[in-house]
Amino acid sequence: MIVIALSRVPASLRGDLTKWCQEIQTGIYVGRFSVRIRDLLWERIQKNIGSGEATIVYTTNNELGYAFRSTRADREVVNYDGIPLLMHLEKPPSSIKCGFSDAARFHRAKQMRTGSGKGTEMTRKVVALDIETTGLDSATDEIISIGAVKSTNGEEIERFYRIIQPDKVISPKITDLTGLSQQKVEQEGISLEAALTDLRDFIGRFIVVGYNVAFDWGFIERGYDKVGQDRLGNRIIDLLKVVRQKEVFLDNFRFETVLKYYQIENQDQHNSLADADATIKLMTKLIEKGFLKI
């Protein structure tokens, strides 16, 4: 038995879930299917959740007889002697810095100036970010690659790519998806601490853009916590939210669907650098259409 609870999610996702589950009450879905379908469905939920929240509960072989996962920012799923617990966070981590106040807008504008004085033009400095991981749960899974593309006023200026050695073994499923095998990460990978230190230097104070970037940023922030470094404080822009708002008639909002709609080629899907490159191109398209201002 599997139970999924959703709140503040797009209607398209709720309708999509009814293909596999029965909605017994608003936002509460019940179903019974294989572990593989469960994991694929959870991935689908995370990709299409927008700014909403989701929790999944499923039967498993532990002392409680069930386990759960959640996207809630004010809770953290922790494992205590094999028993999953939902820990309340007194101060939820801020994965997305909105900056809606006048003071925040002024501060961002000041940061983005190339100089001082009247007549100074604004420079759009952006880093597109993407990661690949051993799975979908930032509490238990790990980053295995980070890709980023740095752009100034739409012109690519630098690329960043790091393969990372995880503590856990990479599954064949992840190898098939990303092309990163256990042997490859052992031979070419570096430590998480070294990769995140390099990433901090690369990003600097640039704006970070991504597609469903909350997923990537959650892993990045947890990674910095793990290695004992301060989290990044960059402004974050999620292109998924822009596309959802502006392209309401798309069949779905999967990254590959959106890229095809905007005629953007990505010949190495699920390679973090290739996905970051496609993200910067999507950002440019959205700016050209007037859907996004940076």
Contacts in CASP RR format, 6 or more apart in sequence:
PFRMAT RR
TARGET T0000
AUTHOR 0000-0000-0000
METHOD contacts of the structure
MODEL  1
MIVIALSRVPASLRGDLTKWCQEIQTGIYVGRFSVRIRDLLWERIQKNIG
SGEATIVYTTNNELGYAFRSTRADREVVNYDGIPLLMHLEKPPSSIKCGF
SDAARFHRAKQMRTGSGKGTEMTRKVVALDIETTGLDSATDEIISIGAVK
STNGEEIERFYRIIQPDKVISPKITDLTGLSQQKVEQEGISLEAALTDLR
DFIGRFIVVGYNVAFDWGFIERGYDKVGQDRLGNRIIDLLKVVRQKEVFL
DNFRFETVLKYYQIENQDQHNSLADADATIKLMTKLIEKGFLKI
1 30 0 8 1.000
1 31 0 8 1.000
1 32 0 8 1.000
1 58 0 8 1.000
1 59 0 8 1.000
2 21 0 8 1.000
2 30 0 8 1.000
2 31 0 8 1.000
2 32 0 8 1.000
2 33 0 8 1.000
2 38 0 8 1.000
2 56 0 8 1.000
2 57 0 8 1.000
2 58 0 8 1.000
2 59 0 8 1.000
3 28 0 8 1.000
3 29 0 8 1.000
3 30 0 8 1.000
3 31 0 8 1.000
3 56 0 8 1.000
3 57 0 8 1.000
3 58 0 8 1.000
4 17 0 8 1.000
4 21 0 8 1.000
4 28 0 8 1.000
4 29 0 8 1.000
4 30 0 8 1.000
4 41 0 8 1.000
4 45 0 8 1.000
4 54 0 8 1.000
4 55 0 8 1.000
4 56 0 8 1.000
4 57 0 8 1.000
5 27 0 8 1.000
5 28 0 8 1.000
5 29 0 8 1.000
5 54 0 8 1.000
5 55 0 8 1.000
5 56 0 8 1.000
5 57 0 8 1.000
6 13 0 8 1.000
6 14 0 8 1.000
6 17 0 8 1.000
6 27 0 8 1.000
6 28 0 8 1.000
6 29 0 8 1.000
6 45 0 8 1.000
6 49 0 8 1.000
6 52 0 8 1.000
6 53 0 8 1.000
6 54 0 8 1.000
7 27 0 8 1.000
7 52 0 8 1.000
7 53 0 8 1.000
7 54 0 8 1.000
8 51 0 8 1.000
8 52 0 8 1.000
8 53 0 8 1.000
9 48 0 8 1.000
9 49 0 8 1.000
9 50 0 8 1.000
9 52 0 8 1.000
9 53 0 8 1.000
9 54 0 8 1.000
10 48 0 8 1.000
10 49 0 8 1.000
10 50 0 8 1.000
10 244 0 8 1.000
12 48 0 8 1.000
12 252 0 8 1.000
12 253 0 8 1.000
13 45 0 8 1.000
13 48 0 8 1.000
13 49 0 8 1.000
14 23 0 8 1.000
14 27 0 8 1.000
16 44 0 8 1.000
16 48 0 8 1.000
16 252 0 8 1.000
17 23 0 8 1.000
17 29 0 8 1.000
17 41 0 8 1.000
17 45 0 8 1.000
18 29 0 8 1.000
20 31 0 8 1.000
20 33 0 8 1.000
20 37 0 8 1.000
20 41 0 8 1.000
21 29 0 8 1.000
21 30 0 8 1.000
21 31 0 8 1.000
22 29 0 8 1.000
22 30 0 8 1.000
22 31 0 8 1.000
23 29 0 8 1.000
24 30 0 8 1.000
33 41 0 8 1.000
38 56 0 8 1.000
38 58 0 8 1.000
39 136 0 8 1.000
42 56 0 8 1.000
42 69 0 8 1.000
42 136 0 8 1.000
43 136 0 8 1.000
45 54 0 8 1.000
45 56 0 8 1.000
46 54 0 8 1.000
46 71 0 8 1.000
46 136 0 8 1.000
46 212 0 8 1.000
46 215 0 8 1.000
47 212 0 8 1.000
47 215 0 8 1.000
47 253 0 8 1.000
47 254 0 8 1.000
47 255 0 8 1.000
48 252 0 8 1.000
48 253 0 8 1.000
48 254 0 8 1.000
49 71 0 8 1.000
50 212 0 8 1.000
50 214 0 8 1.000
50 238 0 8 1.000
50 240 0 8 1.000
50 241 0 8 1.000
50 244 0 8 1.000
51 241 0 8 1.000
52 71 0 8 1.000
53 70 0 8 1.000
53 71 0 8 1.000
53 72 0 8 1.000
53 73 0 8 1.000
54 70 0 8 1.000
54 71 0 8 1.000
55 68 0 8 1.000
55 69 0 8 1.000
55 70 0 8 1.000
55 71 0 8 1.000
55 72 0 8 1.000
56 68 0 8 1.000
56 69 0 8 1.000
56 70 0 8 1.000
57 66 0 8 1.000
57 67 0 8 1.000
57 68 0 8 1.000
58 66 0 8 1.000
58 67 0 8 1.000
58 68 0 8 1.000
59 65 0 8 1.000
59 66 0 8 1.000
60 66 0 8 1.000
60 67 0 8 1.000
62 82 0 8 1.000
62 83 0 8 1.000
62 84 0 8 1.000
63 82 0 8 1.000
63 83 0 8 1.000
64 83 0 8 1.000
64 84 0 8 1.000
67 84 0 8 1.000
68 77 0 8 1.000
68 84 0 8 1.000
68 86 0 8 1.000
69 77 0 8 1.000
69 137 0 8 1.000
70 77 0 8 1.000
70 86 0 8 1.000
73 89 0 8 1.000
73 92 0 8 1.000
73 93 0 8 1.000
73 95 0 8 1.000
74 88 0 8 1.000
74 89 0 8 1.000
74 92 0 8 1.000
75 86 0 8 1.000
75 87 0 8 1.000
75 88 0 8 1.000
75 89 0 8 1.000
76 86 0 8 1.000
76 87 0 8 1.000
76 89 0 8 1.000
76 139 0 8 1.000
77 84 0 8 1.000
77 85 0 8 1.000
77 86 0 8 1.000
77 87 0 8 1.000
77 137 0 8 1.000
77 139 0 8 1.000
78 84 0 8 1.000
78 85 0 8 1.000
78 86 0 8 1.000
78 87 0 8 1.000
78 139 0 8 1.000
79 85 0 8 1.000
79 140 0 8 1.000
93 218 0 8 1.000
93 221 0 8 1.000
93 231 0 8 1.000
95 214 0 8 1.000
95 217 0 8 1.000
95 218 0 8 1.000
95 221 0 8 1.000
95 236 0 8 1.000
96 213 0 8 1.000
96 214 0 8 1.000
96 217 0 8 1.000
96 236 0 8 1.000
96 238 0 8 1.000
97 233 0 8 1.000
97 234 0 8 1.000
97 235 0 8 1.000
97 236 0 8 1.000
98 104 0 8 1.000
99 105 0 8 1.000
99 108 0 8 1.000
99 235 0 8 1.000
108 235 0 8 1.000
109 122 0 8 1.000
111 205 0 8 1.000
112 122 0 8 1.000
112 123 0 8 1.000
112 124 0 8 1.000
112 125 0 8 1.000
113 120 0 8 1.000
113 122 0 8 1.000
113 123 0 8 1.000
114 120 0 8 1.000
114 121 0 8 1.000
114 122 0 8 1.000
114 123 0 8 1.000
123 152 0 8 1.000
123 153 0 8 1.000
124 151 0 8 1.000
124 152 0 8 1.000
124 153 0 8 1.000
124 154 0 8 1.000
124 207 0 8 1.000
124 294 0 8 1.000
125 150 0 8 1.000
125 151 0 8 1.000
125 152 0 8 1.000
125 205 0 8 1.000
125 206 0 8 1.000
125 207 0 8 1.000
126 150 0 8 1.000
126 151 0 8 1.000
126 152 0 8 1.000
126 154 0 8 1.000
126 206 0 8 1.000
126 207 0 8 1.000
126 208 0 8 1.000
126 209 0 8 1.000
126 280 0 8 1.000
126 283 0 8 1.000
126 294 0 8 1.000
127 148 0 8 1.000
127 149 0 8 1.000
127 150 0 8 1.000
127 151 0 8 1.000
127 202 0 8 1.000
127 203 0 8 1.000
127 206 0 8 1.000
127 207 0 8 1.000
127 208 0 8 1.000
127 209 0 8 1.000
127 234 0 8 1.000
128 148 0 8 1.000
128 149 0 8 1.000
128 151 0 8 1.000
128 208 0 8 1.000
128 209 0 8 1.000
128 210 0 8 1.000
128 276 0 8 1.000
128 277 0 8 1.000
128 279 0 8 1.000
128 280 0 8 1.000
128 283 0 8 1.000
129 146 0 8 1.000
129 147 0 8 1.000
129 148 0 8 1.000
129 203 0 8 1.000
129 208 0 8 1.000
129 209 0 8 1.000
129 210 0 8 1.000
129 213 0 8 1.000
129 216 0 8 1.000
129 217 0 8 1.000
129 220 0 8 1.000
129 276 0 8 1.000
129 279 0 8 1.000
130 146 0 8 1.000
130 147 0 8 1.000
130 148 0 8 1.000
130 210 0 8 1.000
130 211 0 8 1.000
130 216 0 8 1.000
130 272 0 8 1.000
130 273 0 8 1.000
130 275 0 8 1.000
130 276 0 8 1.000
130 279 0 8 1.000
131 143 0 8 1.000
131 145 0 8 1.000
131 146 0 8 1.000
131 147 0 8 1.000
131 216 0 8 1.000
131 219 0 8 1.000
131 220 0 8 1.000
131 272 0 8 1.000
132 143 0 8 1.000
132 144 0 8 1.000
132 145 0 8 1.000
132 174 0 8 1.000
132 177 0 8 1.000
132 178 0 8 1.000
132 180 0 8 1.000
132 270 0 8 1.000
132 271 0 8 1.000
132 272 0 8 1.000
133 141 0 8 1.000
133 142 0 8 1.000
133 143 0 8 1.000
133 144 0 8 1.000
133 174 0 8 1.000
133 219 0 8 1.000
134 141 0 8 1.000
134 142 0 8 1.000
134 144 0 8 1.000
134 166 0 8 1.000
134 168 0 8 1.000
134 170 0 8 1.000
134 171 0 8 1.000
134 174 0 8 1.000
135 141 0 8 1.000
135 174 0 8 1.000
136 215 0 8 1.000
138 218 0 8 1.000
138 219 0 8 1.000
138 222 0 8 1.000
139 222 0 8 1.000
141 168 0 8 1.000
141 219 0 8 1.000
142 164 0 8 1.000
142 166 0 8 1.000
142 167 0 8 1.000
142 168 0 8 1.000
142 192 0 8 1.000
143 164 0 8 1.000
143 166 0 8 1.000
143 192 0 8 1.000
143 195 0 8 1.000
143 219 0 8 1.000
143 220 0 8 1.000
143 223 0 8 1.000
144 163 0 8 1.000
144 164 0 8 1.000
144 166 0 8 1.000
144 170 0 8 1.000
144 174 0 8 1.000
144 178 0 8 1.000
144 180 0 8 1.000
144 185 0 8 1.000
145 161 0 8 1.000
145 162 0 8 1.000
145 163 0 8 1.000
145 164 0 8 1.000
145 178 0 8 1.000
145 180 0 8 1.000
145 271 0 8 1.000
145 272 0 8 1.000
145 273 0 8 1.000
146 160 0 8 1.000
146 161 0 8 1.000
146 162 0 8 1.000
146 164 0 8 1.000
146 195 0 8 1.000
146 199 0 8 1.000
146 220 0 8 1.000
146 272 0 8 1.000
147 159 0 8 1.000
147 160 0 8 1.000
147 161 0 8 1.000
147 162 0 8 1.000
147 272 0 8 1.000
147 273 0 8 1.000
147 275 0 8 1.000
147 276 0 8 1.000
148 159 0 8 1.000
148 160 0 8 1.000
148 161 0 8 1.000
148 199 0 8 1.000
148 202 0 8 1.000
148 203 0 8 1.000
148 273 0 8 1.000
148 276 0 8 1.000
149 156 0 8 1.000
149 158 0 8 1.000
149 159 0 8 1.000
149 160 0 8 1.000
149 273 0 8 1.000
149 276 0 8 1.000
149 277 0 8 1.000
149 279 0 8 1.000
149 280 0 8 1.000
150 156 0 8 1.000
150 157 0 8 1.000
150 158 0 8 1.000
150 159 0 8 1.000
150 160 0 8 1.000
150 202 0 8 1.000
150 206 0 8 1.000
151 157 0 8 1.000
151 280 0 8 1.000
154 280 0 8 1.000
154 284 0 8 1.000
156 280 0 8 1.000
158 202 0 8 1.000
159 273 0 8 1.000
159 277 0 8 1.000
160 198 0 8 1.000
160 199 0 8 1.000
160 202 0 8 1.000
160 273 0 8 1.000
161 272 0 8 1.000
161 273 0 8 1.000
162 189 0 8 1.000
162 190 0 8 1.000
162 194 0 8 1.000
162 195 0 8 1.000
162 198 0 8 1.000
162 199 0 8 1.000
163 180 0 8 1.000
163 184 0 8 1.000
163 185 0 8 1.000
163 188 0 8 1.000
163 189 0 8 1.000
163 190 0 8 1.000
164 185 0 8 1.000
164 189 0 8 1.000
164 190 0 8 1.000
164 191 0 8 1.000
164 192 0 8 1.000
164 195 0 8 1.000
165 185 0 8 1.000
165 186 0 8 1.000
165 189 0 8 1.000
165 190 0 8 1.000
165 191 0 8 1.000
165 192 0 8 1.000
166 185 0 8 1.000
166 192 0 8 1.000
169 182 0 8 1.000
170 180 0 8 1.000
170 181 0 8 1.000
170 182 0 8 1.000
170 185 0 8 1.000
174 180 0 8 1.000
175 181 0 8 1.000
175 182 0 8 1.000
177 270 0 8 1.000
178 270 0 8 1.000
178 271 0 8 1.000
179 270 0 8 1.000
179 271 0 8 1.000
192 223 0 8 1.000
192 226 0 8 1.000
192 227 0 8 1.000
193 227 0 8 1.000
193 229 0 8 1.000
196 220 0 8 1.000
196 223 0 8 1.000
196 224 0 8 1.000
196 227 0 8 1.000
196 229 0 8 1.000
197 229 0 8 1.000
199 220 0 8 1.000
200 229 0 8 1.000
200 232 0 8 1.000
203 232 0 8 1.000
203 234 0 8 1.000
204 234 0 8 1.000
205 234 0 8 1.000
206 234 0 8 1.000
207 234 0 8 1.000
207 235 0 8 1.000
207 236 0 8 1.000
207 237 0 8 1.000
207 294 0 8 1.000
208 217 0 8 1.000
208 232 0 8 1.000
208 234 0 8 1.000
208 235 0 8 1.000
208 236 0 8 1.000
208 237 0 8 1.000
209 236 0 8 1.000
209 237 0 8 1.000
209 238 0 8 1.000
209 239 0 8 1.000
209 279 0 8 1.000
209 280 0 8 1.000
209 283 0 8 1.000
210 216 0 8 1.000
210 237 0 8 1.000
210 238 0 8 1.000
210 239 0 8 1.000
210 240 0 8 1.000
210 276 0 8 1.000
210 279 0 8 1.000
210 283 0 8 1.000
211 238 0 8 1.000
211 239 0 8 1.000
211 240 0 8 1.000
211 255 0 8 1.000
211 258 0 8 1.000
211 275 0 8 1.000
211 279 0 8 1.000
211 282 0 8 1.000
212 238 0 8 1.000
212 240 0 8 1.000
212 255 0 8 1.000
213 236 0 8 1.000
213 237 0 8 1.000
213 238 0 8 1.000
213 239 0 8 1.000
213 240 0 8 1.000
214 238 0 8 1.000
217 236 0 8 1.000
220 232 0 8 1.000
221 231 0 8 1.000
221 232 0 8 1.000
224 230 0 8 1.000
224 231 0 8 1.000
224 232 0 8 1.000
225 231 0 8 1.000
237 283 0 8 1.000
237 292 0 8 1.000
237 294 0 8 1.000
239 279 0 8 1.000
239 282 0 8 1.000
239 283 0 8 1.000
239 286 0 8 1.000
239 292 0 8 1.000
240 253 0 8 1.000
242 286 0 8 1.000
242 291 0 8 1.000
242 292 0 8 1.000
243 250 0 8 1.000
243 253 0 8 1.000
243 258 0 8 1.000
243 286 0 8 1.000
243 291 0 8 1.000
244 253 0 8 1.000
245 291 0 8 1.000
246 286 0 8 1.000
246 289 0 8 1.000
246 291 0 8 1.000
247 258 0 8 1.000
247 261 0 8 1.000
250 257 0 8 1.000
250 258 0 8 1.000
250 261 0 8 1.000
251 257 0 8 1.000
255 275 0 8 1.000
255 278 0 8 1.000
256 266 0 8 1.000
256 269 0 8 1.000
258 282 0 8 1.000
259 265 0 8 1.000
259 266 0 8 1.000
259 278 0 8 1.000
259 282 0 8 1.000
262 281 0 8 1.000
262 282 0 8 1.000
262 285 0 8 1.000
264 278 0 8 1.000
264 281 0 8 1.000
264 282 0 8 1.000
264 285 0 8 1.000
265 278 0 8 1.000
266 274 0 8 1.000
266 275 0 8 1.000
266 277 0 8 1.000
266 278 0 8 1.000
267 274 0 8 1.000
268 274 0 8 1.000
269 275 0 8 1.000
283 292 0 8 1.000
283 294 0 8 1.000
286 292 0 8 1.000
287 293 0 8 1.000
287 294 0 8 1.000
END
